[in-house]
C-alpha cells in the first residue's frame, strides 16, 4: 500500500516529487527560497533549508544538490 502522504497517492497527484530534478527555475514569488519547495512531497525529502538567491540569481541546496535559478 502506498504511503497516503506521497505524490504516488491519487489524491496527491498535484505534489511535486522532491529531488526529482536537479534544476528549478523560481520567481520572486518563491522568495524567501527554501528547499524543498512548497508543494513537494516531503516524506522522503530532507529538512527545509533556506537558500540565498537574491544577490547572484543562483543557489544550490547543500542537502540534495538541486540548483535554483531566479527568473523574472
PyMOL Python script that loads the backbone (N, CA, C, O; Angstrom):
from pymol import cmd

cmd.read_pdbstr("""\
ATOM      1  N   UNK A   1       0.846  -1.177   0.000  1.00  0.00           N
ATOM      2  CA  UNK A   1       0.000   0.000   0.000  1.00  0.00           C
ATOM      3  C   UNK A   1       0.894   1.244   0.000  1.00  0.00           C
ATOM      4  O   UNK A   1       1.793   1.355   0.834  1.00  0.00           O
ATOM      5  N   UNK A   2       0.655   2.184  -0.931  1.00  0.00           N
ATOM      6  CA  UNK A   2       1.488   3.388  -0.964  1.00  0.00           C
ATOM      7  C   UNK A   2       1.233   4.284   0.234  1.00  0.00           C
ATOM      8  O   UNK A   2       0.146   4.291   0.812  1.00  0.00           O
ATOM      9  N   UNK A   3       2.256   5.034   0.588  1.00  0.00           N
ATOM     10  CA  UNK A   3       2.137   6.000   1.669  1.00  0.00           C
ATOM     11  C   UNK A   3       1.061   7.017   1.288  1.00  0.00           C
ATOM     12  O   UNK A   3       1.117   7.562   0.185  1.00  0.00           O
ATOM     13  N   UNK A   4       0.081   7.297   2.158  1.00  0.00           N
ATOM     14  CA  UNK A   4      -1.012   8.200   1.797  1.00  0.00           C
ATOM     15  C   UNK A   4      -0.600   9.659   1.664  1.00  0.00           C
ATOM     16  O   UNK A   4      -1.395  10.476   1.199  1.00  0.00           O
ATOM     17  N   UNK A   5       0.605  10.004   2.054  1.00  0.00           N
ATOM     18  CA  UNK A   5       1.049  11.397   2.018  1.00  0.00           C
ATOM     19  C   UNK A   5       2.082  11.649   0.927  1.00  0.00           C
ATOM     20  O   UNK A   5       2.871  12.589   1.025  1.00  0.00           O
ATOM     21  N   UNK A   6       2.084  10.825  -0.103  1.00  0.00           N
ATOM     22  CA  UNK A   6       3.065  10.982  -1.169  1.00  0.00           C
ATOM     23  C   UNK A   6       2.372  11.317  -2.478  1.00  0.00           C
ATOM     24  O   UNK A   6       1.152  11.208  -2.598  1.00  0.00           O
ATOM     25  N   UNK A   7       3.157  11.721  -3.441  1.00  0.00           N
ATOM     26  CA  UNK A   7       2.624  12.030  -4.764  1.00  0.00           C
ATOM     27  C   UNK A   7       2.149  10.765  -5.472  1.00  0.00           C
ATOM     28  O   UNK A   7       1.444  10.857  -6.477  1.00  0.00           O
ATOM     29  N   UNK A   8       2.516   9.589  -4.971  1.00  0.00           N
ATOM     30  CA  UNK A   8       2.045   8.346  -5.575  1.00  0.00           C
ATOM     31  C   UNK A   8       0.577   8.092  -5.265  1.00  0.00           C
ATOM     32  O   UNK A   8      -0.079   7.316  -5.960  1.00  0.00           O
ATOM     33  N   UNK A   9       0.060   8.737  -4.234  1.00  0.00           N
ATOM     34  CA  UNK A   9      -1.333   8.609  -3.866  1.00  0.00           C
ATOM     35  C   UNK A   9      -2.158   9.437  -4.849  1.00  0.00           C
ATOM     36  O   UNK A   9      -1.863  10.615  -5.049  1.00  0.00           O
ATOM     37  N   UNK A  10      -3.199   8.841  -5.477  1.00  0.00           N
ATOM     38  CA  UNK A  10      -4.004   9.592  -6.455  1.00  0.00           C
ATOM     39  C   UNK A  10      -4.585  10.887  -5.903  1.00  0.00           C
ATOM     40  O   UNK A  10      -4.835  11.818  -6.668  1.00  0.00           O
ATOM     41  N   UNK A  11      -4.806  10.969  -4.596  1.00  0.00           N
ATOM     42  CA  UNK A  11      -5.350  12.189  -4.006  1.00  0.00           C
ATOM     43  C   UNK A  11      -4.317  13.314  -3.950  1.00  0.00           C
ATOM     44  O   UNK A  11      -4.678  14.474  -3.747  1.00  0.00           O
ATOM     45  N   UNK A  12      -3.038  12.983  -4.128  1.00  0.00           N
ATOM     46  CA  UNK A  12      -1.963  13.973  -4.015  1.00  0.00           C
ATOM     47  C   UNK A  12      -1.141  14.069  -5.297  1.00  0.00           C
ATOM     48  O   UNK A  12       0.062  14.323  -5.243  1.00  0.00           O
ATOM     49  N   UNK A  13      -1.772  13.871  -6.434  1.00  0.00           N
ATOM     50  CA  UNK A  13      -1.050  13.932  -7.701  1.00  0.00           C
ATOM     51  C   UNK A  13      -0.496  15.329  -7.989  1.00  0.00           C
ATOM     52  O   UNK A  13       0.379  15.484  -8.841  1.00  0.00           O
ATOM     53  N   UNK A  14      -0.999  16.339  -7.288  1.00  0.00           N
ATOM     54  CA  UNK A  14      -0.526  17.703  -7.508  1.00  0.00           C
ATOM     55  C   UNK A  14       0.795  17.984  -6.813  1.00  0.00           C
ATOM     56  O   UNK A  14       1.394  19.035  -7.039  1.00  0.00           O
ATOM     57  N   UNK A  15       1.266  17.067  -5.970  1.00  0.00           N
ATOM     58  CA  UNK A  15       2.546  17.262  -5.292  1.00  0.00           C
ATOM     59  C   UNK A  15       3.701  17.043  -6.254  1.00  0.00           C
ATOM     60  O   UNK A  15       3.640  16.179  -7.129  1.00  0.00           O
ATOM     61  N   UNK A  16       4.740  17.822  -6.085  1.00  0.00           N
ATOM     62  CA  UNK A  16       5.964  17.678  -6.878  1.00  0.00           C
ATOM     63  C   UNK A  16       6.836  16.637  -6.189  1.00  0.00           C
ATOM     64  O   UNK A  16       6.969  16.659  -4.965  1.00  0.00           O
ATOM     65  N   UNK A  17       7.424  15.740  -6.942  1.00  0.00           N
ATOM     66  CA  UNK A  17       8.343  14.777  -6.359  1.00  0.00           C
ATOM     67  C   UNK A  17       9.597  15.508  -5.909  1.00  0.00           C
ATOM     68  O   UNK A  17      10.227  16.176  -6.730  1.00  0.00           O
ATOM     69  N   UNK A  18       9.994  15.412  -4.629  1.00  0.00           N
ATOM     70  CA  UNK A  18      11.197  16.102  -4.171  1.00  0.00           C
ATOM     71  C   UNK A  18      12.442  15.479  -4.763  1.00  0.00           C
ATOM     72  O   UNK A  18      12.506  14.270  -4.982  1.00  0.00           O
ATOM     73  N   UNK A  19      13.418  16.307  -5.015  1.00  0.00           N
ATOM     74  CA  UNK A  19      14.723  15.856  -5.507  1.00  0.00           C
ATOM     75  C   UNK A  19      14.607  15.095  -6.831  1.00  0.00           C
ATOM     76  O   UNK A  19      15.510  14.335  -7.184  1.00  0.00           O
ATOM     77  N   UNK A  20      13.517  15.288  -7.560  1.00  0.00           N
ATOM     78  CA  UNK A  20      13.325  14.577  -8.822  1.00  0.00           C
ATOM     79  C   UNK A  20      14.080  15.256  -9.958  1.00  0.00           C
ATOM     80  O   UNK A  20      14.421  14.616 -10.953  1.00  0.00           O
ATOM     81  N   UNK A  21      14.335  16.525  -9.810  1.00  0.00           N
ATOM     82  CA  UNK A  21      15.075  17.271 -10.817  1.00  0.00           C
ATOM     83  C   UNK A  21      16.319  17.855 -10.172  1.00  0.00           C
ATOM     84  O   UNK A  21      16.416  17.945  -8.948  1.00  0.00           O
ATOM     85  N   UNK A  22      17.262  18.248 -11.005  1.00  0.00           N
ATOM     86  CA  UNK A  22      18.469  18.874 -10.482  1.00  0.00           C
ATOM     87  C   UNK A  22      18.452  20.380 -10.659  1.00  0.00           C
ATOM     88  O   UNK A  22      19.294  21.080 -10.096  1.00  0.00           O
ATOM     89  N   UNK A  23      17.493  20.893 -11.443  1.00  0.00           N
ATOM     90  CA  UNK A  23      17.445  22.330 -11.689  1.00  0.00           C
ATOM     91  C   UNK A  23      16.007  22.817 -11.649  1.00  0.00           C
ATOM     92  O   UNK A  23      15.119  22.224 -12.260  1.00  0.00           O
ATOM     93  N   UNK A  24      15.793  23.901 -10.926  1.00  0.00           N
ATOM     94  CA  UNK A  24      14.476  24.514 -10.830  1.00  0.00           C
ATOM     95  C   UNK A  24      14.612  25.994 -11.119  1.00  0.00           C
ATOM     96  O   UNK A  24      15.542  26.641 -10.636  1.00  0.00           O
ATOM     97  N   UNK A  25      13.682  26.542 -11.911  1.00  0.00           N
ATOM     98  CA  UNK A  25      13.611  27.976 -12.128  1.00  0.00           C
ATOM     99  C   UNK A  25      12.543  28.506 -11.190  1.00  0.00           C
ATOM    100  O   UNK A  25      11.429  27.984 -11.147  1.00  0.00           O
ATOM    101  N   UNK A  26      12.883  29.543 -10.440  1.00  0.00           N
ATOM    102  CA  UNK A  26      11.963  30.128  -9.472  1.00  0.00           C
ATOM    103  C   UNK A  26      11.823  31.619  -9.749  1.00  0.00           C
ATOM    104  O   UNK A  26      12.696  32.240 -10.355  1.00  0.00           O
ATOM    105  N   UNK A  27      10.710  32.178  -9.296  1.00  0.00           N
ATOM    106  CA  UNK A  27      10.479  33.611  -9.463  1.00  0.00           C
ATOM    107  C   UNK A  27      10.528  34.292  -8.103  1.00  0.00           C
ATOM    108  O   UNK A  27      10.664  33.632  -7.073  1.00  0.00           O
ATOM    109  N   UNK A  28      10.419  35.589  -8.107  1.00  0.00           N
ATOM    110  CA  UNK A  28      10.429  36.340  -6.850  1.00  0.00           C
ATOM    111  C   UNK A  28       9.246  35.978  -5.963  1.00  0.00           C
ATOM    112  O   UNK A  28       9.283  36.209  -4.754  1.00  0.00           O
ATOM    113  N   UNK A  29       8.204  35.415  -6.549  1.00  0.00           N
ATOM    114  CA  UNK A  29       7.056  34.941  -5.766  1.00  0.00           C
ATOM    115  C   UNK A  29       7.449  33.796  -4.834  1.00  0.00           C
ATOM    116  O   UNK A  29       6.767  33.544  -3.841  1.00  0.00           O
ATOM    117  N   UNK A  30       8.545  33.102  -5.146  1.00  0.00           N
ATOM    118  CA  UNK A  30       9.007  31.971  -4.339  1.00  0.00           C
ATOM    119  C   UNK A  30       9.926  32.395  -3.193  1.00  0.00           C
ATOM    120  O   UNK A  30      10.393  31.552  -2.428  1.00  0.00           O
ATOM    121  N   UNK A  31      10.186  33.698  -3.072  1.00  0.00           N
ATOM    122  CA  UNK A  31      11.098  34.174  -2.022  1.00  0.00           C
ATOM    123  C   UNK A  31      10.363  34.342  -0.702  1.00  0.00           C
ATOM    124  O   UNK A  31       9.193  34.723  -0.726  1.00  0.00           O
ATOM    125  N   UNK A  32      10.965  34.087   0.426  1.00  0.00           N
ATOM    126  CA  UNK A  32      12.311  33.543   0.564  1.00  0.00           C
ATOM    127  C   UNK A  32      12.361  32.105   0.059  1.00  0.00           C
ATOM    128  O   UNK A  32      11.467  31.303   0.329  1.00  0.00           O
ATOM    129  N   UNK A  33      13.417  31.801  -0.675  1.00  0.00           N
ATOM    130  CA  UNK A  33      13.569  30.488  -1.299  1.00  0.00           C
ATOM    131  C   UNK A  33      13.981  29.446  -0.276  1.00  0.00           C
ATOM    132  O   UNK A  33      14.855  29.682   0.558  1.00  0.00           O
ATOM    133  N   UNK A  34      13.348  28.310  -0.352  1.00  0.00           N
ATOM    134  CA  UNK A  34      13.733  27.184   0.503  1.00  0.00           C
ATOM    135  C   UNK A  34      13.614  25.894  -0.278  1.00  0.00           C
ATOM    136  O   UNK A  34      12.829  25.788  -1.220  1.00  0.00           O
ATOM    137  N   UNK A  35      14.389  24.934   0.118  1.00  0.00           N
ATOM    138  CA  UNK A  35      14.367  23.601  -0.468  1.00  0.00           C
ATOM    139  C   UNK A  35      14.070  22.621   0.654  1.00  0.00           C
ATOM    140  O   UNK A  35      14.711  22.702   1.702  1.00  0.00           O
ATOM    141  N   UNK A  36      13.143  21.713   0.487  1.00  0.00           N
ATOM    142  CA  UNK A  36      12.285  21.520  -0.671  1.00  0.00           C
ATOM    143  C   UNK A  36      11.274  22.646  -0.821  1.00  0.00           C
ATOM    144  O   UNK A  36      10.918  23.319   0.146  1.00  0.00           O
ATOM    145  N   UNK A  37      10.815  22.836  -2.066  1.00  0.00           N
ATOM    146  CA  UNK A  37       9.849  23.878  -2.372  1.00  0.00           C
ATOM    147  C   UNK A  37       8.478  23.522  -1.826  1.00  0.00           C
ATOM    148  O   UNK A  37       8.186  22.356  -1.561  1.00  0.00           O
ATOM    149  N   UNK A  38       7.633  24.544  -1.661  1.00  0.00           N
ATOM    150  CA  UNK A  38       6.239  24.283  -1.310  1.00  0.00           C
ATOM    151  C   UNK A  38       5.628  23.418  -2.404  1.00  0.00           C
ATOM    152  O   UNK A  38       5.947  23.580  -3.582  1.00  0.00           O
ATOM    153  N   UNK A  39       4.772  22.524  -2.024  1.00  0.00           N
ATOM    154  CA  UNK A  39       4.118  21.654  -2.987  1.00  0.00           C
ATOM    155  C   UNK A  39       4.875  20.377  -3.275  1.00  0.00           C
ATOM    156  O   UNK A  39       4.407  19.544  -4.051  1.00  0.00           O
ATOM    157  N   UNK A  40       6.038  20.204  -2.667  1.00  0.00           N
ATOM    158  CA  UNK A  40       6.786  18.960  -2.845  1.00  0.00           C
ATOM    159  C   UNK A  40       6.342  17.951  -1.801  1.00  0.00           C
ATOM    160  O   UNK A  40       6.019  18.307  -0.668  1.00  0.00           O
ATOM    161  N   UNK A  41       6.332  16.700  -2.198  1.00  0.00           N
ATOM    162  CA  UNK A  41       6.052  15.620  -1.262  1.00  0.00           C
ATOM    163  C   UNK A  41       7.220  15.567  -0.284  1.00  0.00           C
ATOM    164  O   UNK A  41       8.367  15.402  -0.701  1.00  0.00           O
ATOM    165  N   UNK A  42       6.942  15.703   1.007  1.00  0.00           N
ATOM    166  CA  UNK A  42       8.020  15.882   1.985  1.00  0.00           C
ATOM    167  C   UNK A  42       8.445  14.625   2.727  1.00  0.00           C
ATOM    168  O   UNK A  42       9.480  14.644   3.393  1.00  0.00           O
ATOM    169  N   UNK A  43       7.713  13.567   2.645  1.00  0.00           N
ATOM    170  CA  UNK A  43       8.003  12.409   3.493  1.00  0.00           C
ATOM    171  C   UNK A  43       9.374  11.811   3.226  1.00  0.00           C
ATOM    172  O   UNK A  43       9.974  11.239   4.137  1.00  0.00           O
ATOM    173  N   UNK A  44       9.893  11.924   2.001  1.00  0.00           N
ATOM    174  CA  UNK A  44      11.188  11.308   1.698  1.00  0.00           C
ATOM    175  C   UNK A  44      12.236  12.344   1.327  1.00  0.00           C
ATOM    176  O   UNK A  44      13.192  12.042   0.612  1.00  0.00           O
ATOM    177  N   UNK A  45      12.059  13.550   1.807  1.00  0.00           N
ATOM    178  CA  UNK A  45      12.995  14.609   1.466  1.00  0.00           C
ATOM    179  C   UNK A  45      13.835  14.984   2.681  1.00  0.00           C
ATOM    180  O   UNK A  45      13.775  14.320   3.716  1.00  0.00           O
ATOM    181  N   UNK A  46      14.605  16.038   2.552  1.00  0.00           N
ATOM    182  CA  UNK A  46      15.474  16.499   3.632  1.00  0.00           C
ATOM    183  C   UNK A  46      14.800  17.626   4.400  1.00  0.00           C
ATOM    184  O   UNK A  46      13.755  18.119   3.974  1.00  0.00           O
ATOM    185  N   UNK A  47      15.374  18.043   5.520  1.00  0.00           N
ATOM    186  CA  UNK A  47      14.803  19.177   6.265  1.00  0.00           C
ATOM    187  C   UNK A  47      14.804  20.443   5.415  1.00  0.00           C
ATOM    188  O   UNK A  47      15.645  20.601   4.529  1.00  0.00           O
ATOM    189  N   UNK A  48      13.875  21.331   5.682  1.00  0.00           N
ATOM    190  CA  UNK A  48      13.807  22.602   4.943  1.00  0.00           C
ATOM    191  C   UNK A  48      15.047  23.426   5.239  1.00  0.00           C
ATOM    192  O   UNK A  48      15.451  23.585   6.391  1.00  0.00           O
ATOM    193  N   UNK A  49      15.635  23.941   4.181  1.00  0.00           N
ATOM    194  CA  UNK A  49      16.790  24.823   4.297  1.00  0.00           C
ATOM    195  C   UNK A  49      16.507  26.050   3.433  1.00  0.00           C
ATOM    196  O   UNK A  49      16.052  25.927   2.295  1.00  0.00           O
ATOM    197  N   UNK A  50      16.779  27.230   3.983  1.00  0.00           N
ATOM    198  CA  UNK A  50      16.575  28.473   3.234  1.00  0.00           C
ATOM    199  C   UNK A  50      17.835  28.794   2.444  1.00  0.00           C
ATOM    200  O   UNK A  50      18.953  28.648   2.938  1.00  0.00           O
ATOM    201  N   UNK A  51      17.629  29.238   1.200  1.00  0.00           N
ATOM    202  CA  UNK A  51      18.737  29.489   0.280  1.00  0.00           C
ATOM    203  C   UNK A  51      18.750  30.960  -0.129  1.00  0.00           C
ATOM    204  O   UNK A  51      17.708  31.534  -0.445  1.00  0.00           O
ATOM    205  N   UNK A  52      19.918  31.553  -0.121  1.00  0.00           N
ATOM    206  CA  UNK A  52      20.085  32.941  -0.533  1.00  0.00           C
ATOM    207  C   UNK A  52      20.293  32.984  -2.042  1.00  0.00           C
ATOM    208  O   UNK A  52      21.297  32.490  -2.554  1.00  0.00           O
ATOM    209  N   UNK A  53      19.341  33.577  -2.744  1.00  0.00           N
ATOM    210  CA  UNK A  53      19.413  33.618  -4.199  1.00  0.00           C
ATOM    211  C   UNK A  53      19.323  35.040  -4.745  1.00  0.00           C
ATOM    212  O   UNK A  53      19.612  35.276  -5.918  1.00  0.00           O
ATOM    213  N   UNK A  54      18.925  35.980  -3.905  1.00  0.00           N
ATOM    214  CA  UNK A  54      18.655  37.340  -4.366  1.00  0.00           C
ATOM    215  C   UNK A  54      19.865  38.026  -4.991  1.00  0.00           C
ATOM    216  O   UNK A  54      19.711  38.686  -6.018  1.00  0.00           O
ATOM    217  N   UNK A  55      21.037  37.902  -4.430  1.00  0.00           N
ATOM    218  CA  UNK A  55      22.211  38.638  -4.908  1.00  0.00           C
ATOM    219  C   UNK A  55      22.742  38.116  -6.243  1.00  0.00           C
ATOM    220  O   UNK A  55      23.003  38.900  -7.156  1.00  0.00           O
ATOM    221  N   UNK A  56      22.902  36.805  -6.359  1.00  0.00           N
ATOM    222  CA  UNK A  56      23.527  36.243  -7.553  1.00  0.00           C
ATOM    223  C   UNK A  56      22.538  35.694  -8.574  1.00  0.00           C
ATOM    224  O   UNK A  56      22.880  35.524  -9.744  1.00  0.00           O
ATOM    225  N   UNK A  57      21.307  35.415  -8.132  1.00  0.00           N
ATOM    226  CA  UNK A  57      20.331  34.823  -9.044  1.00  0.00           C
ATOM    227  C   UNK A  57      20.453  33.316  -9.146  1.00  0.00           C
ATOM    228  O   UNK A  57      19.725  32.677  -9.905  1.00  0.00           O
ATOM    229  N   UNK A  58      21.379  32.745  -8.377  1.00  0.00           N
ATOM    230  CA  UNK A  58      21.579  31.289  -8.384  1.00  0.00           C
ATOM    231  C   UNK A  58      21.793  30.797  -6.958  1.00  0.00           C
ATOM    232  O   UNK A  58      22.328  31.514  -6.113  1.00  0.00           O
ATOM    233  N   UNK A  59      21.365  29.557  -6.706  1.00  0.00           N
ATOM    234  CA  UNK A  59      21.573  28.939  -5.397  1.00  0.00           C
ATOM    235  C   UNK A  59      21.631  27.428  -5.579  1.00  0.00           C
ATOM    236  O   UNK A  59      21.081  26.878  -6.533  1.00  0.00           O
ATOM    237  N   UNK A  60      22.311  26.769  -4.641  1.00  0.00           N
ATOM    238  CA  UNK A  60      22.436  25.314  -4.677  1.00  0.00           C
ATOM    239  C   UNK A  60      22.101  24.773  -3.298  1.00  0.00           C
ATOM    240  O   UNK A  60      22.615  25.261  -2.291  1.00  0.00           O
ATOM    241  N   UNK A  61      21.241  23.766  -3.252  1.00  0.00           N
ATOM    242  CA  UNK A  61      20.861  23.163  -1.981  1.00  0.00           C
ATOM    243  C   UNK A  61      22.014  22.312  -1.451  1.00  0.00           C
ATOM    244  O   UNK A  61      22.530  21.457  -2.170  1.00  0.00           O
ATOM    245  N   UNK A  62      22.422  22.537  -0.205  1.00  0.00           N
ATOM    246  CA  UNK A  62      23.521  21.749   0.358  1.00  0.00           C
ATOM    247  C   UNK A  62      23.127  20.310   0.674  1.00  0.00           C
ATOM    248  O   UNK A  62      23.999  19.459   0.846  1.00  0.00           O
ATOM    249  N   UNK A  63      21.830  20.024   0.754  1.00  0.00           N
ATOM    250  CA  UNK A  63      21.381  18.665   1.060  1.00  0.00           C
ATOM    251  C   UNK A  63      21.287  17.793  -0.186  1.00  0.00           C
ATOM    252  O   UNK A  63      21.892  16.723  -0.251  1.00  0.00           O
ATOM    253  N   UNK A  64      20.521  18.256  -1.178  1.00  0.00           N
ATOM    254  CA  UNK A  64      20.243  17.393  -2.332  1.00  0.00           C
ATOM    255  C   UNK A  64      20.972  17.825  -3.592  1.00  0.00           C
ATOM    256  O   UNK A  64      20.958  17.102  -4.588  1.00  0.00           O
ATOM    257  N   UNK A  65      21.617  19.006  -3.568  1.00  0.00           N
ATOM    258  CA  UNK A  65      22.372  19.465  -4.720  1.00  0.00           C
ATOM    259  C   UNK A  65      21.531  20.118  -5.801  1.00  0.00           C
ATOM    260  O   UNK A  65      22.048  20.430  -6.873  1.00  0.00           O
ATOM    261  N   UNK A  66      20.241  20.334  -5.545  1.00  0.00           N
ATOM    262  CA  UNK A  66      19.390  20.967  -6.549  1.00  0.00           C
ATOM    263  C   UNK A  66      19.873  22.394  -6.816  1.00  0.00           C
ATOM    264  O   UNK A  66      20.212  23.138  -5.895  1.00  0.00           O
ATOM    265  N   UNK A  67      19.894  22.749  -8.084  1.00  0.00           N
ATOM    266  CA  UNK A  67      20.283  24.109  -8.498  1.00  0.00           C
ATOM    267  C   UNK A  67      19.020  24.928  -8.730  1.00  0.00           C
ATOM    268  O   UNK A  67      18.051  24.443  -9.315  1.00  0.00           O
ATOM    269  N   UNK A  68      19.042  26.160  -8.271  1.00  0.00           N
ATOM    270  CA  UNK A  68      17.928  27.073  -8.448  1.00  0.00           C
ATOM    271  C   UNK A  68      18.404  28.305  -9.188  1.00  0.00           C
ATOM    272  O   UNK A  68      19.478  28.835  -8.906  1.00  0.00           O
ATOM    273  N   UNK A  69      17.599  28.759 -10.139  1.00  0.00           N
ATOM    274  CA  UNK A  69      17.875  29.979 -10.896  1.00  0.00           C
ATOM    275  C   UNK A  69      16.689  30.912 -10.751  1.00  0.00           C
ATOM    276  O   UNK A  69      15.542  30.508 -10.942  1.00  0.00           O
ATOM    277  N   UNK A  70      16.969  32.155 -10.413  1.00  0.00           N
ATOM    278  CA  UNK A  70      15.930  33.158 -10.256  1.00  0.00           C
ATOM    279  C   UNK A  70      15.623  33.760 -11.620  1.00  0.00           C
ATOM    280  O   UNK A  70      16.513  34.308 -12.270  1.00  0.00           O
ATOM    281  N   UNK A  71      14.374  33.662 -12.059  1.00  0.00           N
ATOM    282  CA  UNK A  71      13.944  34.224 -13.339  1.00  0.00           C
ATOM    283  C   UNK A  71      12.808  35.196 -13.076  1.00  0.00           C
ATOM    284  O   UNK A  71      11.990  34.977 -12.183  1.00  0.00           O
ATOM    285  N   UNK A  72      12.758  36.260 -13.846  1.00  0.00           N
ATOM    286  CA  UNK A  72      11.688  37.249 -13.696  1.00  0.00           C
ATOM    287  C   UNK A  72      11.018  37.515 -15.016  1.00  0.00           C
ATOM    288  O   UNK A  72      10.091  38.322 -15.086  1.00  0.00           O
TER     289      UNK A  72
END
""", "prot")
cmd.dss("prot")
cmd.show_as("cartoon", "prot")
cmd.util.cbc("prot")
cmd.orient("prot")
